[in-house]
Amino acid sequence: MTQDGAPRSAFSMVVHGPFARLWWASVIGSTGDWITIFATIALGDTLGGGTGVLMALVSRILPGLLLGAWIGVIADRVDRRVLVVISDLGRGLVVPFLVFATNLPTLVAINVVLELFSLVGQPPRNAILPSLVRKENLVTANSLMLGATYGTVPIGAGFNWVLSALPAITLGGLIPEVTSDLALAFGVDALTFFVSAALVASLPVLKTKLADDPARGVDGEPVSAVTDLVEGARFFWERRSVRRVIIGMTAALIGGGTMIVLGKSFVENVLRADQTGFFALVTTMGLGAGAGIATVSLYESRLVRRDLVFAVSLLATGVGLTAASLTATVSGAAAWMTVMGFGAGAAYVMGLTHLHEQVSDELRGRVFATLFGLMRIGLFVSMAMAPPLRALLSGVGIGRLSNPTRLVIFLGGAVIILSGLATLWSLRALFGRPKLGAEARDILARAGEARRSRLRRRAVGKEGEES
């Protein structure tokens, strides 16, 4: 159900049409999501300090490790629009219960439920994109969706700061004192999810052929679901172009996660700067990501080999991170974080676009569920391993890398660089003799056979004249 007509500008895409409704739903819902994330981090800090913050974050990651693949199976077998609506409505109903999270176990339990609803909506939200825009607009569409998801971080943070500065709401003692200053933030967040659900509900029906196939539809039999799951895993393993993009994006999170976990310590204890320095690094990385997204959107029609641009962007991401780990000043680190952000933004957009173009609609939910599941694993591994790895490598490095914080971040960048080099190596045929497609080989074979036939006729004719 891809839209007809000429390729559209980014402004036109967000003004009218089905994609515009999906984009605005993502902007509003993501803003609410970031409000909740920042609020739960603050609540986790209040309830348990650093341990509380870690538990608040990990509880948003673990459900995807366990159930992500099954969500992909469901997304390929039902109306994906309905799943996104269920996701938004569920989060809108659950978020207000965070005001009663007066201890860490309760906070973790509510976060797990929230993340389960998020999982229901994430793969189908990405899988429906090619059904709403033309192929020529996929890069721009992915850029806009990425901006909606991560460009709303400062908006969510700003909202959270303003809302937390307002008078606490207790409703006559109904709301516990420990969460009273966050109650308004949770209420606004619930409202954003309801608005997002209403916008998505206005989209056309977005079913795959599997949903209409009586033999493969949702019949409640687990064997059919397992078959679909195995089919998706086989596709991931056998389709090299898809596999290298998913593994590359996972490696990028494994490497980049080291800066997420150790970035504040790196700025304060290594670069000897205050919290403002850490915000400078985050801001410049965000600006770089915006520049990378804008660049690939601007040159969308010229970037035919999405996987090649993805590999080069991965290299830029890794180089930026490793160089930042070796700097001695905040300004130097910020400059290299801009390079990292540029590469990460471009790689994310080109990777998603490549998957949209290479994966059929019937498999797209499972492929994106695999992607986001592995990315969660990468982030979880990075968050869990970076602090103990820093302690293990104390006194191991040389020169500037003798500092264990520098060394772990440097190794994170090296992981991304190696992933980019591996992706380039798998594309080495592009730089040598081009491989012919099946159609071209067939044409040349027929031409060769016709030439040989003409030569045989000439030879027969000459023999006749001589006789």
Buried (B, 14 or more C-beta within 10 A) or exposed (E): EEBEEEBBEBEBBBEEBBBBBBBBBBBBBBBBBBBBBBBBBBBBBBBBEEEBBBBBBBBBBBBBEEBBBBBBBBBBBBBBBBBBBBBBBBBBBBBBBBBBBBEBEBBBEBBEBBBBBBBBBBBBBBBBBBBBBBEEBBBBBBBBBBBBBBBBBEBBBBBBEEBBEEEEBBEEEEBEEBBBBBBBBBBBBBBBBBBBBBBBBEBEEBBBEBBEEEEBBEEEEEEBBEEBBEBBEEBBEEBEBBBBBBBBBBBBBBBBBBBBBBBBBBBBEBBEBEEEBBEBBBBBBBBBBBBBBBBBBBEBEEBEEBBBBBBBBBBBBBBBBBBBBBBEEBEBBBBBBBBBBBBBBBBBBBBBBBBBBBBEBBBBBBBBBBBBBBBBBBBBBBBBBBBEBBEEBEEEBEEBBEBBBBBBBBBBBBBBBBBBBBBBEBBEEEEEEEEEEEEEEEEEEEEEEEEEEEEEEEEEEEEEEEE
